[in-house]
Structures are given as structure tokens and as C-alpha cells.
């Protein structure tokens, strides 16, 4: 069964498995102790730190291991903000950051700090000039991911880092998605990563704090990991994480080129074999293994179930999931279609035949989901001159857009359709549908229940 969700968690790399098993017998003791078993454990931990630092491009004494990538982000942001409290309490993030960064920003704001959220363009990239313009006298920290976790777009880290450096502001880079493919360029100050993203075991993150960066670890003082990550180190897992990072880096150039060809194949062929599809994310500045597209008139959760039945494990940023009825914050920030979203992220070793079979199965899966959702709606639209009012209140994505598509032809060119909807996804998907279908999105206004979205027929 092809697993196409490496961006969530990559399968355990064979080198990681070997290193994990080998170090179980040697790395169980307390590395802080001076007896023989402790010294053996310390040697393993120090060697892992050296290997990870070499892959990141930092000094070994700048890197600590944490219990997860999320913990690394939280600790990094909190420590950098506390260390620069005298400078101010202003934090800058991009609108497409991982939720761990945005949750830290929300906690900072709730505690009395201020946050500026820099927008991203339709490809998912932040503008370095927008970051530079957001810098203030009281800015304590800026955050920018190296590559987006949902659409694969690579961010202009080097340019943003230069602007931050000129202003004397540290930049924290969430490099969880990009570290398997190479070091992060630019004069960044802090960096985080997560081992399970590159084929290491879950439960190991890393946090790098460059020398000279003011940093005050938060929480109870702990003598381990320079006081920046409390708790007993899981040395076998850390050794496996470092070994697998080195292994994937050794094959990154060759494997990256091969996987890029496969994702280019998906980008090029999906719009031809599936009608009404938007491929999202930057087509050039992107991770080699990741491609994301959204399908009009499709329930994302149902589509993922259909693909799972066909033997493919993929992910989605669609608003239509059982856990949330709001659109992915990344797709929302980009202003692209969120319904029927599919993220394909290929793990190392994916075969071309598996991608070909996915492209064979996808059209039928989408068609089946669309047929299930294709209900007549003429009775639900009422005429008002050259306009129609479509009542979609209480209906969830993608039904409001499906019904809009069915009635737009009932008004003359220049006439309007007003869609009444209370689903949060409509705020994103109706404008995106208009752009895809060449219709004019007039705007949104409050309604008795939810909002009224006005669309003018252009053709």
C-alpha cells in the first residue's frame, strides 16, 4: 500500500533502525555520570550531537535535543522572547507558519505581547520586504519556516534573515520540512527540526541557538541539554535520529531529483485527468517530494477515504474533516481553494509505478465523490430580478460551491447570485471558485445567519 504522507511522518529509515537497535545496549545509562556505563552513553550522545550539528551547519555546543519538534519550537520562541524582553515584546510570524509557531504566538499575545502576522502570496511565500516593514524598535523575535508543510513552498529565509540581522533582531527558522534536503541558507539565529520528518524515530527534536543570541530558557531549571530541554535524554532515539539525518542527506541530491520528477508528473497531469482542479504552491521554489492540489465540488475527507480504499495514504488541508470545519490556515492565508484538498508527499524510495497507479485511480475517486454530492438545488434558489438568492445555510463544504455552480447559469450575464452560507470555508472557497471559473466575486456582507456572498456572472 503506497504511503504518500511523508510530510506528516516519514517511515523509519533503515539506518535509523540499525542505529536504534545497536545503541539500546550502550545508551541506557545516565550520560551525566562518570562511571563506565555513563561514559559510554555520553560518547554516544556527543557523537550524535556532532553529527546533527554538521548536518544543520552549526556548532555542536549550539544544538540541543528536545522531546519533539513542537517542544523545540515552543522552547525556542519562549526562550528568545524572554532573553530579549528588554528590547520589547513584539513578535513577527508569517501567516503560513506551522501551528506550533502560531500557538506560541497566541500564547505570547495572551500574555500581553504583540504579534504581527506577515501575509503570504497565492503561492504561499512571504515577501522579504513585508518582513522588513514589520520590524519595529520593540521587535524581540521574528519567525519564518524554511519550507511550508502543506504546499511545499520554500520561503526566502536568507533575505528575511539579512533584514532581521540589519535590524538587530534574531530570526527563528522552523526547518522541520526542509532539513532532510539540505542546510538552511542565510544568517538565521535559531532553528528547530523534528526527527520523524526525515525518517528518524518520533520523540526527538532539535533546537539550535547561535552563539551571541540572547536566550533565557523558561520553566524550572534543568541541568540537562544546557538547561534548554528538561528530562533524561532518550539516547538510542537521539543516536538513530542523527544517523538517519546523515543518511538522508547523503542521498538527498539523487533522491530529490528523482522525486521532483515524480511530483512534476503529478502537477502536470492532475489538471488534465481531473476537471476543476487547482494545483497550489509555488511551482518552482518548492520541496522536491511534495505536491498539493484542490478539487472543486469534493468533500476532502470523503476523497481521502476513497483513496485509502484504493490503497493510497495521503493527507489533506481541506476544511471538510471530522476534526475541524474551518479551512486550513495555510490555504486560507494563500487565498486558494481549500475544498477537496489532497497533499501528496512522497517518501524516499517511492517508485514511479506507484505514482502512475495513483494517477490512474485519482480521476475515478474524485468522480465518485462528486456524484455522491451532486444534489439538485433549483428549488432552493429564489429569483430577485436579474439575481438569484441561494440559501446554503447549514450546509457544509463543498455543498455551497456545488450549488452556486449549478445556478450561476440561471442568471443573465451581468446578473448576480447571492449565496447565503454559515460555513467558514465559504469565505475562502467562493472567491477561489470565481477565479477558477472566470466569474466576478463582488464581496461579502453580514446576513441573519452567517454571511451573504455576492457573485456576478461574467460569462
N, C-alpha and C positions, 0 to 999 in steps of 0.2 A: 504494500500500500504506500504510494508516494507521499512523503511528508514534505509539504511546501510551506512551512511556517517557522523557518529558521530565525526570523526576526524576533519571534517570541522567545524561543529557546532552541538552540541548535542541538542535534543529537551528540551524545558524548563521543568525543574524538578518541580513536584507538590509542593514541599516545597518552591521553588523559587517563584512560582506563588502566594502562600499563603502569603509569606513574603512581596512580592512586593505590593500586594493589601492592606495588613494590614498597611504598612508603608507610603502609599500615604497620609493618613490623618495626620500623625505625623511628616513626614520628609521633609516637603516642605520649611520650614523656613531656614534662614541663620544660620548655626551652629556656626558662629563666633560671633553672637550677644548674649547679656546677658539676654534679656527678656525671658519670659516663653517659647514661641514657639521655640526660638533659642536654649534654653537649652534642650528641648525635641529632637530637631534634633541632637544636639551634643551627647546626650546619645545614640541615635541610631547609629551614626557614630562611636563612641568609642566602642560600643559593637560589631559592625561588624568588626572593626579593630582587636579587641581581638580575635574574633572567627577565622578570617582568619590567624592571626599570629600563633594561636595554631595549625591550620591545616598545615601550612608551616613549623613550628618548628623554629620560630624566636621571637624576642621581638616585642611587639606592636608598639613601637616607631621606629622600623626599617622598618616598612611597610607603604607604601602609595598607595592610589588608583589612577589609571590613566584612561583616557578616552578609552583605548583599550590595548590589549596585545602588539600590534605593537608599540604603543606610549611608553609603558613601556620599550620595547627593545631599541628603539631609545634613550629615555631619559637615560636609564641605561648605554648604551655604551658611549654616548657623555659625560655624567657626570663623568664616571670613567676615561675616557681618559683625560678629562680636569683636573681632580683632580690630575692626575699623570703625567702631562706634563713635570715636571722637570726630571722624571725618563726616559722619552723617548716618542717616538711616534710610537712604534711598537705594532701591534695588531695581535693576533693569533685567527683563526677561523677554524672550520672543513669544509670540502668541502660539507658536507650534511646538514649544518645549514638551518634553515628556511630563507626564502627570506628577512625577516625583518632584520636579522643579517647581511646577505650578502650585503644588500643595505646600511646598516650603514658602513660596511667595505669599500664599494666602495666610499662612500662619504668621509670617512676618508682618503682614498688613494688619492682621487681627491684634497683634501686639503693639501697634502704634507706629509701625514703619510705613513707608510709602513705596509703591511699586509702579513702574512704567512698563507697559506691555507693548513691545515693538511689533507692528503688523508684519505679515509676510505677503508676498505676491501670489499670483494664481498658481505659480509653480512650487510654492512652499518655501521660497528663500527669503531671508531677511535682507534689508538694504543696509549696507555698512554706514551710509550717510544718515539713515534714520537712527542707528545706534549712536553715532557721534552726536546727533542733535539731542538725543535723550540724556546725554551725560550732563550732570549738574555739579555744583560745588559740593553738595552734600551726598553725592553718589558714593556708596560704600562698595558696591559689587555689581558686576554685570554677568549674565549667564547666557550662553549660546551653545546649543547642541552642535556636534560636528556633522551629523547627518540625521535626517528625520527618520523616525522609527516606523511611520505609517506609509510614507510615499517614497522614501529613499533619497530625497533631495539633499545634496551636500551644501552646507552653509559656508559663507565667506568668513571663516574663522580668522584667517591671517589678517584680513583687512580690518575686522572688528577689533582684534587684539591690538593692532597698531594704534587705532583710535583710542582705545582704553589706556594703553601704555602712555600715550602722549598726554592724557588727562590724569595720569597717576592713579587709575582705577584698575583693580585686578579683574581678570576675566576667568570665570569658571566654565569649563567645557565638559558637557556630558558626551563622552566618546563611546558609549556602550555599543552603538551600532557599527561604528567605523573602525574600531581598534583591530578587528581581525584582518583588515585590508591594508593597514599601514599606520604609521605615526601621524599625529595631528600637527599640521603645519602652523606656524605663527608663534608669536611671543605670548602665549597664554600663561596664566598664573596658577590655576588649579585645574585638575582633570579627574574625572571619575570613569569607571568602567565596571563591567559585570561579566564574570567568567562564563556563565551559561549562555551568553550570546555568541561565544566563539568556540563552543564545544567543550568547555570545562565543566566541572560539577556545579550545580546550583549551591548557593550559600557562600559564595566568595565574591567580594567586590574589591575594588582598589580605589584609593584616594591619593592623589599627588598634590602636594603643596610645595611650590617652588621656594627655594631659599630667598629670604627677604620679604616674603608676603606676610603681613601681619595676620596672625591666626590665633584664636583663643578657643580651644576645644570646650564644648558645652557639656553639661551633665556632670555627674560625680567623677572625680579624678580617678583614673586607672593607669597603672604603670606600664601596661602593655601597649604595643604599637605606638610608641611616642606619646601616649596619653590620648590618642585620637580615635581609638577603636577599642572599646572595653570588651573584656571577656577573653577566655582561653582560646588561643589560635587553633583552628582546625588544620593542623599541618599537612596531613595527607591530601586534603582537598586543595589547600593552597599550592602544594607541590604539583598536583595534577593541573590546576589552573594555569600555572606558569609554564609548565611543559607543553600544554596544548596551545597556548598563545604563541609560543615559539614555533610549534609545528605548523599552525595555520599560516603564520607569517612566511615561513619558508616556501609554502606553496601558493601564496596569495597572488602573485603575478600571473602564474599559469592558470590557476583555477578561476581567478577573477575574470580573465579574458574569455575563458570558456563559458562561464555562467553569464557574462554580459551578452554574449551572442545568443544564449537561450532566452534571456529576458527581452532582448531586442526582438526576437522572433515573436514573443507573446505580444509586445507593444504593437508590432506591425500587423499582426494577423487577427487579433481580437476584434478591432473595429470592422474588419471585413466579414467575419463569420458570425458576429452578433450585432444586430441592429441596435441603434440608440445606445451607444456606449461612449463614455468619456474616459480616456486614459489620463491619469493625473500624475503630478510630479514633474520635475524638470527632466526633459528627455536626454540631456547630455551630462549635466553635473549631478550624478546620482550614483548610489551604491550599485555594484555590478550584479548583485544577486536578487534585487527587489524590484517588483513592478506592481502597480496598483491601478485598478480601473473600477468604474461605477456604471451600473446598468440601470437605465430608466425602467420604471414600471415593475420593479422587482423588490421583494422583501428580502433583505440581506440575510437574515437568519435562516429563512427557508431555503435560499440558494445554497448557503453553506451546508445545510443538511443534505440537499440533493447531491452536492459534490462529494460529501462524506460517504453517502450511499454508493457513489460511483468509485470510491477508493481514493479520494484526494483530500488531504488535510490542509486547508487554507484558513486564513484569518480574514477579519473584516473590520473596517472602521465605520460600518453602516450604523445609522441611527436605530434601525429596527433589530434590536436584540432584546432578549428577555431581561437583561440586567439594566438596561437604560433605554429611555425613549427620547433621548436627546442626541443630536448628531455628534460625531467625533469632533472634538475641539480643533483638531488639526485640519480636517476637511472644511469645517466651518470657518476657520481663520483664512483658508485659501479661497473661500467663496466658490467651491466646486460642488458638483453633485455628490450627495452622500448616500442616496438610496442604492441598494444593490451593490454595495462596495465589496470588492474582493482584493485582498493583498496576497500576492504570491511571493514568497521569499525562499529561494532555493538553497538547500544545504550543500556543503561540499560533497562532491561525488554524484550529484544529480545527473542522470543520463538524458540525452536528447530524446530517446524513445518515450520517456516518461512525460516530457513536455508535449510531445506530439499527441500522446493519448489524451492529455489534459485538454488540448485544443480541439480534439475530436469530440470529447464529452461535453465541454462547456456550452456549445450552442443549444443542445438538447435540454440541458439542465435549466438554462435561462428560459427557453421556450415553455417548458413545463410549468415553471413558477409563474410566468406571465399569464398562462392560460388559467391557472388557478385563481388569479386575482382579477381577471378581466370581466367585471360585472357591468351590465347596462346601467346608465345613470340618467337617462333623459328625463325621467320624472322628477329628479332632484334639482334640476336647473329651471329657474323661472325667468321669463323674459322681462326686460325693462327697456323698451325701445330697441336701440341697436346694441343693447348689452344683455348679458346674462348674469344672474347671481347663482353661484354654485355652492350649495350648503354641504360642506365636508366636515362639519363639526363632529367630534367624537370618532373620526376615522384616522387611522394611523398610517404613517409612511408605508408604502408608496401610494396609497389609495387616492389622496387628494390630487396628486400629479396625474395619475391614470385618468381620473375623471375630468380634469382640466383638458388633457389631450383629446378626450372624446368629444368635448363640447365646443372646443375653440372654432371648429368649422361651422358651428350653428350661428355665428355672428358674422356680419359682413366685414370686409377689410376696413380697418379703422374703428370697428366696434370693440367693446371690451367684455371680458369675463372677470367677474369679481368672485374670488374663491374665499369662502368663509371657513377657516380652519383653526383648530386649537392645538394641533400637533406642532411642537417646536421645530421639527425637521422641515416643515413647510417654509419657514423663513429662509432657509438655505436652498431647498430643492426647487421651489417655484422660479426664483431668478435664474438658477442654473439651467432649468428646463427651457426657459425663454431664450437664453443664449445659445443653447444647443439647437433649438428649433427655429431660430430666426424670428422670434416674436418679441414685442416690446414689453418689458417689465416696467409698469408705471410707478408702483410703490406699494407701501403697506400703511394701513391705518387701524386704529383700535376698533374692535367690534364688541358686541354684547358678550360674546363668548369667543375668546381668542382674538384673532386678527382677520382683517379683510385684505386680501392681496389682489391688486388690480393688474390685469394683463390686457394689452391692446393687440388685436390681431394685425400683423404686418403683411401677411401673405396668405 
